[in-house]
C-alpha cells in the first residue's frame, strides 16, 4: 500500500494541514465573493451588474474548497465531524440555505423580466449575508469548544459580525482590483469603512479569545510562543494602517497600487489564521478533542491520501488557471 511507512501521528498532521489549507483558501477566495454579495447596493442596478460580473467567473470554483474541507473532516476526523455537526446542525443548515439562495439568484437574475431582476439581486445579497453570519457563528461556537452557554453564544454572535465585516472588507478590496470609475470609488469608501470595523473586531475577538481556554491564555501570555503570537495582531494592525493610507491616497494615484489592498487583506487573513492554528494545535475541537482522539484508521488514511495527493493539486491547478484566464478588469457577464 502506498504511504505504508507513514505513522498515524504523521498522517494526522498531514490531514490537519490539508484541512487547514482548504479552509484558508475557502475563507480568502469565497470570502471575497461573499463579501461582494453582502455589499450589493439595493438601489443602484449599474453597480450590482458590475459587482456580480466581477465574481462571475470564479465563485463556483471558490466553493470547491468548502466541499473539500468538509470531505476531509468527515473522512480523516469522523468523530470530530459528528461532534461538530451535532452541535451546529442549525447554523450549518442556514449556511447551506444561504449558498443555495446565492446559486439560484445568480442564474435567475439573468433569466427573469427586467422588473423582477432587483428581487433576485436582493436574494443574492441576503443569501450572502445569511451565509457569512452562519459561518461566523459556527466559527465562534467551535472556538469555545462547542459550548452552548450564554458566554459562548455572545462570543459566537461577535464572531458572526466580525467574520461578515472581514468578508465585506476583502470583497471591497477585490472590487477595487476588478472595477473602474464610480464603482471603484465606491469600493474604496466601503474598504475604508470595513477596515475600521475589522480592526475593532480583531481586538475584540483577540481579547475574548484569551478568556475561553486556560492553555491558550498561557500560550499567549506565559511562553516563548507568546512573543510570536503577540506579534501577529501587531503586524495585522500595521498592515491595516498601511492599507488605510493607500486607500486614502488611491483616488489620486490614477490606477497605481490597485492590487495592494487585496494583497494586504489576504495577508491579514493568513496571519489571523496562523494565530488560530498555533493557538489550538493539536486540537480538532478546541479543549475537547485532539487529532489523536479524532483520527480515523491509519490504513484508510493511507488509501485516501493517494486520492488526496491527486485531487488537491488538480483543484489548485484549476483555481490558478481560472484566475489566470480571467485576470484584469471584469467585463460584462454573458449568459448562455
C-alpha positions, -999 to 999 in steps of 0.1 A, spaced: 0 0 0 13 35 -8 25 56 21 29 24 42 58 40 62 37 69 75 28 67 112 -6 76 125 9 108 140 24 119 107 -9 111 89 -28 132 114 -5 162 108 -8 158 70 -46 157 71 -49 186 96 -26 205 73 -47 197 42 -79 206 62 -63 239 72 -52 247 37 -87 241 23 -104 263 50 -79 291 45 -83 291 7 -120 290 11 -120 319 35 -100 340 11 -115 330 -22 -151 325 -13 -147 352 13 -143 380 -12 -172 369 -33 -194 365 -3 -182 400 7 -192 414 -27 -226 398 -23 -230 414 11 -221 448 -3 -246 448 -32 -264 482 -31 -302 477 -32 -309 509 -52 -280 510 -78 -285 485 -105 -255 496 -126 -233 488 -96 -250 455 -89 -244 443 -125 -207 452 -124 -202 437 -89 -217 404 -99 -197 404 -131 -165 408 -110 -171 374 -93 -190 356 -121 -161 335 -135 -148 325 -101 -174 319 -75 -182 282 -84 -145 273 -83 -141 291 -49 -168 270 -32 -149 238 -42 -126 244 -12 -156 242 12 -166 208 -3 -130 196 1 -128 208 37 -160 191 48 -149 159 30 -115 159 47 -131 164 81 -156 136 75 -130 110 63 -100 119 84 -117 130 116 -151 113 117 -157 117 154 -150 154 152 -172 157 122 -200 141 141 -195 162 172 -193 195 153 -224 188 132 -245 176 162 -239 210 178 -240 231 147 -266 215 125 -290 245 126 -264 272 116 -249 247 91 -284 242 76 -288 280 74 -254 283 57 -264 258 31 -297 276 25 -278 308 20 -254 292 -5 -284 276 -24 -301 310 -25 -270 326 -39 -267 300 -66 -304 302 -76 -303 340 -76 -272 342 -97 -289 323 -125 -324 336 -122 -314 373 -122 -304 369 -158 -334 350 -169 -363 369 -154 -380 400 -167 -361 432 -160 -387 444 -135 -380 413 -113 -343 414 -116 -338 435 -84 -357 409 -64 -331 382 -73 -303 406 -68 -316 412 -32 -319 374 -28 -283 371 -37 -273 398 -12 -294 383 17 -282 348 8 -246 360 11 -254 377 44 -271 346 58 -240 325 47 -215 348 63 -233 352 96 -238 314 98 -202 308 92 -191 333 117 -215 319 143 -202 284 137 -166 296 140 -174 312 173 -190 281 188 -161 260 175 -136 282 192 -154 279 225 -151 241 223 -187 236 211 -201 252 243 -237 265 242 -238 286 274 -246 324 274 -210 335 272 -204 311 242 -235 325 224 -223 360 229 -188 352 216 -204 334 186 -225 365 178 -194 387 180 -176 362 157 -206 362 132 -205 400 128 -167 401 128 -164 375 100 -191 393 80 -170 425 83 -139 407 73 -156 392 42 -170 427 33 -136 442 36 -118 417 14 -148 419 -10 -144 457 -13 -106 452 -19 -115 428 -47 -138 453 -63 -110 479 -62 -89 455 -81 -115 445 -107 -136 476 -112 -132 511 -126 -146 547 -122 -176 552 -99 -178 516 -87 -141 516 -78 -146 549 -58 -175 533 -40 -154 502 -32 -127 524 -18 -153 540 5 -165 506 16 -130 493 22 -121 523 44 -153 518 65 -147 480 66 -111 485 77 -122 503 108 -148 476 117 -124 448 110 -97 464 133 -122 467 162 -133 431 155 -97 418 157 -92 435 190 -125 422 205 -121 387 193 -84 385 204 -93 397 240 -123 374 242 -103 345 229 -79 347 259 -108 342 283 -120 309 267 -92 284 273 -66 284 300 -40 267 278 -45 293 251 -41 321 275 -10 305 290 5 300 255 -1 337 246 10 352 279 34 329 296 55 311 270 82 317 244 55 313 217 37 343 232 61 368 216 54 354 182 17 352 188 15 387 201 34 399 171 6 387 148 -21 412 158 6 439 159 15 430 123 -22 430 113 -27 465 127 5 477 109 -8 462 76 -43 476 81 -29 511 89 -8 509 58 -39 499 38 -57 528 52 -30 552 39 -32 536 5 -70 538 3 -69 574 13 -45 583 -15 -58 559 -41 -83 583 -59 -52 604 -68 -29 575 -80 -45 570 -114 -49 532 -110 -15 526 -95 -14 503 -65 -49 487 -71 -36 453 -61 -22 463 -28 -54 465 -7 -64 429 -18 -28 416 -12 -29 432 23 -63 417 30 -51 383 21 -20 387 42 -41 397 72 -63 366 67 -32 344 66 -18 359 98 -51 356 117 -55 320 105 -19 313 116 -27 327 151 -57 304 154 -37 274 142 -8 280 166 -32 286 194 -53 255 191 -30 229 176 -32 199 182 -70 202 188 -96 195 162 -123 207 186 -106 232 210 -102 220 245 -122 189 238 -108 166 211 -73 164 198 -60 150 165 -52 117 182 -87 115 196 -105 121 164 -82 105 138 -96 77 115 -80 43 108 -44 45 96 -49 22 67 -79 41 55 -60 74 57 -31 60 37 -55 48 10 -73 82 9 -40 100 8 -35 86 -27 -67 103 -38 -59 135 -19 -24 137 -35 -41 138 -69 -73 158 -62 -57 187 -42 -31 196 -69 -58 193 -95 -80 218 -77 -51 241 -71 -42 240 -108 -78 246 -118 -81 275 -95 -48 290 -108 -60 285 -144 -93 303 -138 -77 333 -122 -50 334 -149 -76 333 -177 -99 360 -162 -71 383 -149 -76 420 -154 -107 442 -151 -140 425 -151 -162 426 -182 -200 424 -186 -213 389 -179 -229 370 -208 -253 341 -202 -260 311 -225 
